[in-house]
Amino acid sequence: MKTIAFLLLISPLFASANDCSQAVSQLRQMKAAQLSVQDSLIKNHEMMADSMESYADALKESSGRAHKTVSNSMLTASSSLRKRGEKGQELAEKLAEQTDLIIKNVENCLK
């Protein structure tokens, strides 16, 4: 995620350039950022699956006696996942803005 933040900070510097070679560099940076976001999404799904399995095992092993403890853990995990989702949404919006700038730069290069 730090890579994405760095790319988002430097992208406007490149976006103002009308040099077509800069457009290629920008596109490569955006691809790296996109791959990082996709990797994060995959990890989020894996984390959720692991959490669900863990909660199911805890309930099964305790024959339901640990219901309150497991429920509290589930609520904590869901809150954490929701926060990660919000950060992901913010990052996706920033990436979309930067992508629009790169597209405009490419359009200028093609004129």
C-alpha positions as CSV (number, residue, x, y, z in Angstrom):
1,M,0.0,0.0,0.0
2,K,3.0,2.3,0.6
3,T,3.9,1.8,-3.0
4,I,0.5,3.0,-4.1
5,A,0.6,6.1,-1.9
6,F,4.0,7.0,-3.3
7,L,2.8,6.5,-6.9
8,L,-0.3,8.7,-6.2
9,L,2.0,11.4,-4.8
10,I,4.3,11.5,-7.8
11,S,1.7,10.9,-10.6
12,P,0.6,14.6,-10.7
13,L,4.2,15.6,-11.4
14,F,4.2,13.4,-14.5
15,A,0.6,14.2,-15.5
16,S,1.5,17.8,-16.3
17,A,4.2,16.7,-18.8
18,N,3.2,16.5,-22.4
19,D,6.1,14.2,-23.2
20,C,4.8,10.9,-24.6
21,S,7.7,8.9,-23.0
22,Q,6.3,10.1,-19.6
23,A,2.9,8.7,-20.5
24,V,4.5,5.2,-20.8
25,S,6.2,5.6,-17.5
26,Q,2.9,6.7,-15.9
27,L,1.1,3.7,-17.4
28,R,3.7,1.4,-15.9
29,Q,3.3,3.0,-12.5
30,M,-0.5,2.7,-12.7
31,K,-0.2,-0.9,-13.6
32,A,2.0,-1.5,-10.5
33,A,-0.5,0.3,-8.4
34,Q,-3.4,-1.7,-9.9
35,L,-1.6,-4.9,-9.1
36,S,-1.0,-3.8,-5.5
37,V,-4.7,-3.0,-5.1
38,Q,-5.7,-6.4,-6.5
39,D,-3.3,-8.2,-4.2
40,S,-4.8,-6.3,-1.3
41,L,-8.3,-7.4,-2.3
42,I,-7.2,-11.0,-2.6
43,K,-5.6,-10.8,0.9
44,N,-8.8,-9.3,2.3
45,H,-10.8,-12.2,1.0
46,E,-8.3,-14.7,2.3
47,M,-8.3,-13.0,5.7
48,M,-12.1,-13.1,5.8
49,A,-12.2,-16.8,4.9
50,D,-9.6,-17.6,7.6
51,S,-11.6,-15.7,10.2
52,M,-14.8,-17.5,9.3
53,E,-13.1,-20.9,9.6
54,S,-11.5,-19.9,12.9
55,Y,-14.9,-18.8,14.3
56,A,-16.6,-21.9,13.1
57,D,-13.9,-24.1,14.6
58,A,-14.2,-22.3,17.9
59,L,-17.9,-22.8,18.1
60,K,-17.7,-26.4,17.1
61,E,-15.0,-27.2,19.6
62,S,-16.8,-25.5,22.4
63,S,-20.2,-27.0,21.5
64,G,-21.6,-23.5,21.4
65,R,-20.5,-22.5,24.9
66,A,-18.1,-19.9,23.5
67,H,-20.9,-18.2,21.6
68,K,-20.5,-14.8,23.2
69,T,-16.7,-14.8,22.9
70,V,-16.8,-15.8,19.3
71,S,-19.6,-13.3,18.5
72,N,-17.5,-10.5,20.0
73,S,-14.5,-11.6,17.9
74,M,-16.6,-11.7,14.8
75,L,-17.8,-8.2,15.4
76,T,-14.2,-6.9,15.9
77,A,-13.1,-8.6,12.7
78,S,-16.0,-7.2,10.7
79,S,-15.2,-3.7,12.0
80,S,-11.6,-4.1,10.9
81,L,-12.6,-5.5,7.5
82,R,-15.0,-2.6,7.0
83,K,-12.3,-0.1,7.8
84,R,-10.0,-1.8,5.3
85,G,-12.8,-1.6,2.7
86,E,-13.2,2.1,3.3
87,K,-9.5,2.7,2.9
88,G,-9.6,0.6,-0.3
89,Q,-12.5,2.7,-1.6
90,E,-10.6,5.9,-1.0
91,L,-7.5,4.5,-2.7
92,A,-9.6,3.3,-5.7
93,E,-11.0,6.8,-6.1
94,K,-7.5,8.3,-6.1
95,L,-6.3,5.8,-8.6
96,A,-9.3,6.6,-10.9
97,E,-8.4,10.3,-10.7
98,Q,-4.8,9.6,-11.6
99,T,-5.8,7.3,-14.4
100,D,-8.0,10.1,-15.9
101,L,-4.9,12.4,-15.8
102,I,-2.8,9.8,-17.6
103,I,-5.5,9.2,-20.2
104,K,-5.6,13.0,-20.9
105,N,-1.8,13.0,-21.2
106,V,-1.9,10.1,-23.6
107,E,-4.6,11.9,-25.6
108,N,-2.4,14.9,-25.9
109,C,0.5,12.7,-27.1
110,L,-1.7,11.2,-29.8
111,K,-2.8,14.6,-31.1
